[in-house]
Amino acid sequence: MTEQASIAQPTAPHDLAHRPRGTARWVGELVVALVFVVAGALIVNGSLEQGVGWTSNGPESGYFPLRIGWLIVAVGVTQTAIAVAMARRDRRHPSTREIFLRRDRIKPLLQVFLPMVAYVVAVPWLGLYIASALFIAGFMWWHGKYKWRALPTGIAVCAVFYVLLEAWFQVDLYKGPLIEWVVEASRH
């Protein structure tokens, strides 16, 4: 009976101290909702600059994006209301608080997020192919522990995509000033 009684007992207040700490789910929901509102407002603003009316030839170029922008704003506002309701529920019933991001999970998240940011920052200078080769190699070396295979694999993957996209399908992707400089130097 003591075993059954210990299982059926509700969580004691001192057990709440052992809950994982971190960012509440409503905070993440609110951030995403506000991103939607801002993105939708930017779309609406761009649409208004393009013209949103109807001409004798049909809709102006901002006609449909305006409606999509307002739809995105509406979704963001709705999600904001949901996040506020979640925050109120968490304040009334702290034991039901949902964790969006525990503090012990921030480091692994940053180990993936920061290299992605570095990749996005590197693309304008290195181009898609060199930045992608370094990104793939870096992830293989750092996360996969493939020390000697990382760089050849990154180069091979990008070479395959170069042949596939540039040569076969003739889709010109951004190569960046470094490759352009090498091409210009090889011509002289």
N, C-alpha and C positions, 0 to 999 in steps of 0.2 A: 504494500500500500504506500509506503514512503516513496518508492520509485515512481509510482503512478502520480502521486501528489506533486512530486518535484517537476514532472513533465507538464502537468496541467497548470502550474502556477504562472500567473502573468509576469512579465518582465518587471523586476524590481527597479526602483529609481537608481540604485548604485550601478546597475548593468548599463545604464545609458551612457556612463562615462567610457565604456569600452566600445561604443559604437564607432565605426570608422568616421573620421572627421574629413570634411572636404566641402566642396562647393555644392550647394543645394541644387536639385534638378530645376527648380523654378528659375534660378539665375541663368542657367544655360538656355532654357526655353525663352526667357525674356531677351537675352542677347540675340538669339536667332530671330526672334520676332522683330526686334528693332532693326536688324540688318535687312529683313524683308521690307519693312516700311521705308527705309532709306533707299534701297534699290528700286522699289516701286516708284518712289517720288522722283528719282533720277530718270527713270524711264518716262514718266509722265512729263517731266520738264523737257526732255529731249524730243518727245512727240510733239509738244506744243511748238517747239522751234521749227519742226518740219511741216507743220500744218496738219490739222486734224479734221478738216471739213470734207465735204463731198463735192466733187466737181462734175462737169459734164462727161469727163473721161472715167469717172469712178472715184474711189477714195484717195485722199492725199496720203503721202507716205507715212504720216504719223497717226493715221486713223486707227489702225488695228493695234499698234504698240501702245497707244493711249489707253485703250480698254484693258489690255493685258497689264499695263502698269497699275491701273486702278484696282484690278483684281489682286495683284501682288500686295498692294497697300492694304486692301481689305483682309487678306489672309494674315498679314503682319499684325494688324489691329486686333483681329480675332484671337490670334495666338498670344498677343500681349494681355488681353483680358483673361485668357486661360492661365497664363503665368502668374498674374496678380491673384487669381483665385487660389492657385496652388500655394502662393506665399502666405495668404491668409490662413489656409488650412494648416500649413506648417507652424504658424504662430499659435494657432488654437490647440493643435495636437502635435507637439514636437516629437513624440514617439513614432509618428508615421512619416517623418521627414525622409524623403528620398535623396540619395546622394548621386549627383551627376558626375563629379570627378573627385575621387579620394586623393588626399595629399600624397599618398605613397605611389600613386599612378602618374603623377605629373612628370617625373623624370623620364619614364619610357615614352610618354606622349611627346615630350620635347625632343627626345632622340629621333623621332620620326618627323616632327613638325619643323624643327630648325633646319635640317638638311633640305627639306622641300622649299623653305624660304630662300636658302642659299642658292638652290637650283634656279628658282624664279628670278632672283637678282642676277645670277650669272648668265642667263640666256641672252640678254641684250648685248653683252660683250663677247661671249664665247660662241653664241649661236646654239641652235637646238642640238646639233650632233655632238659637239665637243662637251657641252654641259650635260647632255644625257649620258654620254660615255662615262664621264666622271661621277655622275650621280649613281649610275648602276654599279660602277666599280666601288664607290665609297660604301654603298649599302652592303654589297657582297663582302667587303673586307671587314666592315665594322660590325654588322649584325649577323652575317652568315659565317664569319671566320674563314672565308675562302681567300687566304692571303695571296697565294701565287696565281690563282685563276681570276681574280677580280678584274684587273685592268684588261687582259686579253678578252674576257667575256664582254665587258662594257664596250670595247672597241668593236668586237664582232657583231654585237646586237645592233649597234648604230650603223655599221657598214651594211648589214642586211637591210635595215630600214632605208638607208640611202639608195641602195640598188633598187629596192622595191618601189619606193615613192618617187625618187628623182629620175631614175633611168626607165623603169617600166611604165609607171603611171604618169610620168612627167608632171608631178606635183612639186613645185618649187617651194621648199621650206626655208625658213630663215637660217642663214648660215653664220651670220654675225661678221663683225669687222675683222676678226682674226683670220678666218678662212679667206675673206676677200683680200686681205693684205698679202697672204701667202700666194694666192692666185695672181695678184698684180705683180708681186716680186718675181714669180716664176716666168712671167711674160717678158721681163726686161732682162 
